[in-house]
Amino acid sequence: MNGNLRSYKKCITPLLLILAGVSVCALYGLFSGGAIADEEGRIMKEEIRKPAVAGSFYPADPQTLSRQVRDFLSRASKEEIPGEILALVSPHAGYMYSGQVAAHAFKLVQGMNFDAVVVVAPSHRVHFQGASIYDRGGYETPLGLIPIDKELCRKIMEGNDSIRFIPQGHSQEHSLEVQLPFLQEALGKFNLVPIVIGDQSFPSCQKIGQAIARGVKGKKVLLVASTDLSHFHPYDRAVQLDQILLEDIRAFDPQKLAKDLDAGKGEACGGGPVVAVMVASRELGANKSKVLNYRNSGDVTGDRSGVVGYTAAVFYQNPGAEEKGAGRKKASISLGLLEEEKKALHQIAQSAIEGKLKGIKTPPWEGLTPNLQDKRGAFVSLHKGGHLRGCIGQIIPTKPLYQTIADMAVAAAFDDPRFEPLAIKELNDLELEISVLTPMQRVQNADEIEIGKHGLYVKKGFFSGLLLPQVATEYNWDRITFLEETCRKAGVHRQAWREKDTEIYRFSADIF
């Protein structure tokens, strides 16, 4: 996967080691003999993976480390997740840079019990085919020894010869190790399945994800994907790149994530682990995802010349998520359109898409009511299997509503740069949603924005971005988060809404 290889190469540069607060000579990770007491107090001589980056990526002193992690967790907000948590995404840089972001993920599982935790991380220092699973003794951190669940390791390796033990994949790899102190503080005692991926191509990661799902099925297991996002771009460019991958995570679409990485539309040194965990968690029943937090190193250091992006996310099973469009339609207001007019607009949109696919010219529409001929801005959103498949709109009302809907439906199907053009085989699987907009109103004070009623449009210089009202309700954002996410959509930094030269507009929509 070219995109993953680009991120892989950037991850191993000395600059990353400096950013993470680590010196090369500090990477001393070695395997050595140790002792684990089993449940009956028997002592078994085992091969123990010793800490490689304690004292550089995170404190080596147990008390200092415990205090730091607990402080991160105490300051992280705990999102309400309406369902069973199956997997997390967490960054893996030095704790001073990404620790607070990681805490937003691990806060969700604090105090919970799992049969085992499967951590899937990328290999930064050696390249190999498939994945390496550490199926012996334990992993050690300054907070203590974590036993390996050998039985689960064996089940995951069964029938997949691309997953085996490759010592070099673990000996000095930081991306898996830095997740462990957070897990130790959040969960206490647990059994570990550590997997490091060398080949981050989509077919390989898909097979790894499927093998994980088969191996852990029937167990209460937490999956953790370790990744950082874009590397060493200027702040605003990094935000643009990262937003593409964050949308893929929100859409819970591992194949789209892999395609965007391969095409260089985004960067993630752990893109493969995220894909594998998405595949595994979907097979285990997860049907929803949520991005919990996003920051980059510039938010910590103030240096925006070349930053590294970090995110925390969760994949979970929500039995109530099958109700189509339930979350999106909560933000709808009435603009006086009759049900017959709404049905007509849906037919116009569907006919326009089908005509484009089949090369058929759509005949002129007859019997158009005054409402349908009124000039209004509108968006057309396409969903497939509950996931976004395209969304394009017109803000300024320059054409009659029926014509705007026809044009935007075609644009959403074929011109949304985030997605491949629609194929004819997808036509019957589409769910179509129309948002008819009210005129834009300039916002002077953030208090004028009402979640569940308003959408936002942000303009700063040549950059602009819009989020529909239903987006904030679907992701349960508060007003500030909504403003920050709209800034990200515009490709500017998240606090840009506070700056005097940034224009903020609000609007409402009739959504059907």
C-alpha positions, 0 to 999 in steps of 0.5 A, a space after each residue: 500500500 503506497 500511502 502506508 509505505 509513505 507514512 511508514 518511511 516518515 515514521 522512522 525519520 530521526 525527526 520523529 524520534 526527536 518529536 517523541 522525546 526519544 534518543 536513538 541510544 535509548 532504544 535498548 529493548 531486549 528479550 530476557 528471561 523473567 518469572 511469572 507467577 501463575 494463579 497457583 503461585 507456581 513460577 515459570 521461566 518465560 521469555 519476557 519482552 522488556 520495555 524499550 522506550 521507558 524513560 523516553 516516550 514515557 517515564 521509567 519511574 513507576 510512580 511518576 508514570 502512574 501519576 502521569 497516566 492517571 492525570 491524563 485520564 482524569 482530565 479526559 472527558 468520557 463520552 456516552 457510548 450507546 452500546 458495547 465497546 469492542 475496539 479503540 484507536 489510540 496514538 503512540 507518540 511520546 506521552 507529552 505530545 499524544 498522551 492526553 488524546 490517548 486518554 480519551 480512548 482509554 477513559 471509556 473502558 476504565 474499570 471494565 473487565 475483559 478476557 483479553 486485550 488485543 493490541 494491533 500496532 505498526 512496525 516502524 523499524 523493520 519491514 516484514 510480510 504479514 504480522 508478528 504475534 508475541 505468543 510467549 511469556 509476557 510484556 513488561 512495563 515499569 507498572 509491572 508484567 502483563 501475561 500473554 494469552 497464549 491460547 488466543 494467540 494460537 487461535 488467531 494464528 490458526 489457518 493464517 500462516 502470515 501471522 507468526 512470531 517475528 522477534 524483530 517486530 517487537 524488540 524495539 517497537 514503541 507503537 505497541 508498548 506505549 499503549 500498555 501503561 494506559 491499559 494497566 491504569 484503566 483495567 488493572 490486570 488483564 491478559 494481552 495479545 500483542 500483534 505488530 503488522 509489517 505488511 500494511 496492504 489492504 488484503 493483508 490487513 483484511 486477513 489479519 482482521 478476519 483472523 483476529 475476529 475468528 480467534 477471539 469470537 465468544 470471548 469478551 475482548 477489547 481490540 486496540 489499534 495504534 496509529 498516529 496520523 499525518 507527519 511533519 506537514 504545516 498545521 493547516 495542511 495536516 488538518 486537511 489530510 487528517 480530516 479525510 481519514 477521520 471521516 473514513 473512521 466516522 464512516 466505519 469504512 476500512 476499505 475507503 480508509 485503505 484507498 485514501 491511504 494508498 492514494 496519498 489523500 491522508 497519512 497514518 503510520 498505523 493505517 494498517 492496524 486501524 483497517 485490521 481492527 475495523 474489519 475485526 470489530 465489524 465481524 464481531 458485531 460493531 456497527 457504529 464508530 465515533 471519533 473521540 478526540 483529535 489534536 496534533 503536536 502543534 496544539 501542544 508545542 505551539 510550533 505549527 511548522 511541521 506537526 504530527 496528528 493524533 486521534 482517539 476513536 471507538 468502534 461499538 455495537 449499537 442495536 438501535 443503530 439499524 433504524 435508518 436515518 434516525 439520528 440525522 433527522 432529529 435536526 430537521 425543521 419544517 419549511 412548508 414543503 408538502 409530503 407530495 413535494 418531498 416525494 417528488 424531489 426524491 424522485 427527481 434526485 433518483 431519476 437524475 442519478 439513474 439517467 447519468 448512470 444509464 446515459 439517458 436524458 431526463 425528460 422535463 418535469 411537469 406539474 411543478 408547484 411554486 415550492 419546487 420552483 422557489 430558489 433555495 440552497 440544498 444538499 443531497 446526501 447518499 448513504 449505503 449500508 448506513 454509511 455516507 456515500 457522497 454529499 454535495 450541496 449548493 449554499 447560494 440559491 441560484 436555481 429553482 429547488 427542483 433543478 438544484 436537487 437534480 444537479 446536487 444528486 448527480 454531483 453527490 453520486 459522481 463528483 464527491 472527491 472523497 468517494 469513487 464515482 457511483 457504479 450502476 450496481 450500487 443504485 438499488 442500495 442507496 439511501 437518499 437524503 435531501 436537506 433544503 436550507 434556510 438563508 445563511 445568517 452571520 453569527 456574531 456570538 457562539 451562543 447564537 448557535 443551537 445544536 439540533 437546529 442550526 448547521 454551520 458554514 465557516 469562511 476564512 480567506 480562501 478556505 471554507 467548510 460547511 456541516 449540516 445540522 444533522 451532523 452535530 446531533 448524530 455525533 452528539 457534539 456540543 456547540 464548541 466541538 461543532 465549531 471546531 469540527 466545521 473549522 476542520 472541514 474548512 481546512 483551517 485550525 480548530 480554534 480559527 472560529 475565534 479569530 476576527 477574520 473568520 466568518 461564521 454563518 448559521 442556517 437550518 434545514 428541512 431534512 427528508 
